[in-house]
Amino acid sequence: MTTGEVKLIGAWASPFVMRPRIALNLKSVPYEFLQETFGSKSELLLKSNPAHKKIPVLLHADKPVCESNIIVEYIDETWSSSGPSVLPSHPYDRAMARFWAAYIDEKWFVSLRSFPKAQGEEETKAALAQLEEANAILEKAFIDCSKGKPFFNGDNIGYLDIALGCFLGWLRVTELTGGHKLLDEAKTPSLSKWAERFCNDPAVKPVMPETAKLAEFAKKIFAKPHA
């Protein structure tokens, strides 16, 4: 099934929604972006993803596909003849891409999210050390996966690039609010250069949120309630 109307239920600020948006751009698939309002869930979202009630949801010919990485794989397989392949062609490389994508969501992103929440000097130091360790692990993963090419996937943006790159907007906001350079050119030179290439790619640039706009949004959603 490669025909039919394509819609994406999501929100501009969500890194997980960015994943299918980048994949659709890479494959040159036109789609309608259905924006959810922060703090509420539309009837279409609840109907389309009754299990988790979360964005993103891809609607292809009115059939829903849920969970960001699953959607990316679906896009790659459905529009396999259009644009570059998102998943690596070799089974081992595909397995490694999926492994590191899981590491990013389960370990790295947790470290990134916990850093701005740290209280006091000692807790902040510990959170920063944990994030720097995770960055160092991903630096080595990039060197191993890219094999000297510009992206994790080689010459073109792929599955693992999307899995990590979708968080770069929020990483910049965390750097801005936390006052620390989290992708340090001295400590993670390969990742730092990769991040710049990724953000400037034509498939990414239109959907990467501006840091200032994202920072303002972050202030609203993380604002402490008044006593």
SULLIN-V370232 format. One record per backbone hydrogen bond with DSSP energy under -0.5 kcal/mol. CO is the residue of the C=O (numbers start at 1). NH is the residue of the N-H. E is the energy in kcal/mol with one decimal. If there is no record, write none. Layout:
CO&NH&E, CO&NH&E
//
This chain:
5&61&-2.7, 6&32&-2.2, 7&59&-3.2, 8&10&-0.6, 8&34&-3.0, 9&56&-0.7, 9&57&-1.6, 10&36&-3.5, 11&14&-1.3, 14&18&-1.4, 15&19&-0.9, 16&20&-0.7, 17&21&-1.5, 18&22&-2.7, 19&23&-2.2, 20&24&-2.8, 21&25&-1.9, 22&26&-2.8, 23&27&-1.8, 24&29&-2.8, 25&28&-1.2, 28&30&-0.6, 31&33&-0.5, 32&8&-2.8, 32&34&-0.7, 33&35&-0.8, 34&10&-2.4, 37&40&-2.0, 42&46&-2.3, 43&47&-2.3, 44&48&-2.4, 45&49&-2.6, 49&53&-2.5, 56&67&-0.9, 57&9&-3.1, 58&60&-0.6, 58&65&-2.4, 59&7&-2.6, 59&61&-0.6, 60&63&-1.7, 62&64&-0.5, 63&60&-2.5, 65&58&-2.8, 67&71&-2.5, 68&72&-2.1, 69&73&-2.0, 70&74&-2.3, 71&75&-2.8, 72&76&-2.2, 73&77&-2.3, 74&78&-2.9, 75&79&-2.3, 77&80&-0.9, 79&82&-1.5, 81&83&-0.5, 86&159&-2.8, 90&94&-2.4, 91&95&-2.3, 92&96&-2.4, 93&97&-2.2, 94&98&-2.3, 95&99&-2.3, 96&100&-2.7, 97&101&-2.0, 98&102&-2.0, 99&103&-2.0, 100&104&-2.4, 101&105&-1.9, 102&106&-2.8, 103&107&-2.6, 103&108&-1.8, 104&109&-3.3, 107&111&-2.0, 108&112&-2.3, 109&113&-2.6, 110&114&-1.8, 111&115&-1.3, 112&116&-0.7, 114&118&-0.7, 115&118&-1.3, 119&123&-0.6, 120&124&-2.0, 121&125&-2.5, 122&126&-2.2, 123&127&-2.3, 124&128&-2.5, 125&129&-2.3, 126&130&-2.0, 127&131&-2.0, 128&132&-2.6, 129&133&-2.0, 130&134&-1.9, 131&135&-2.5, 132&136&-2.1, 133&137&-1.9, 134&138&-2.0, 135&139&-2.2, 136&140&-1.8, 137&141&-2.0, 138&142&-2.5, 139&143&-1.9, 140&144&-2.4, 141&145&-2.9, 142&146&-2.9, 143&147&-1.1, 146&149&-1.6, 151&154&-1.5, 153&155&-0.6, 154&151&-2.6, 158&162&-2.4, 159&163&-2.2, 160&164&-2.0, 161&165&-3.1, 162&166&-1.7, 164&167&-1.8, 165&168&-1.7, 167&171&-2.3, 168&172&-2.1, 169&173&-1.7, 170&174&-2.3, 171&175&-2.3, 172&176&-2.3, 173&177&-2.7, 174&178&-2.5, 175&179&-1.5, 175&180&-0.6, 180&182&-0.8, 182&184&-0.8, 184&188&-3.6, 188&192&-2.3, 189&193&-2.0, 190&194&-2.3, 191&195&-2.8, 192&196&-1.5, 193&197&-2.1, 194&198&-3.1, 195&199&-2.4, 196&200&-1.3, 197&201&-0.5, 198&201&-1.3, 201&204&-1.5, 201&205&-2.9, 202&206&-0.6, 204&207&-1.7, 204&208&-1.1, 205&208&-0.5, 207&209&-0.6, 210&214&-2.6, 211&215&-2.6, 212&216&-2.0, 213&217&-1.9, 214&218&-2.5, 215&219&-1.8, 216&220&-1.4, 217&221&-2.3, 218&222&-2.2, 220&223&-0.6
//
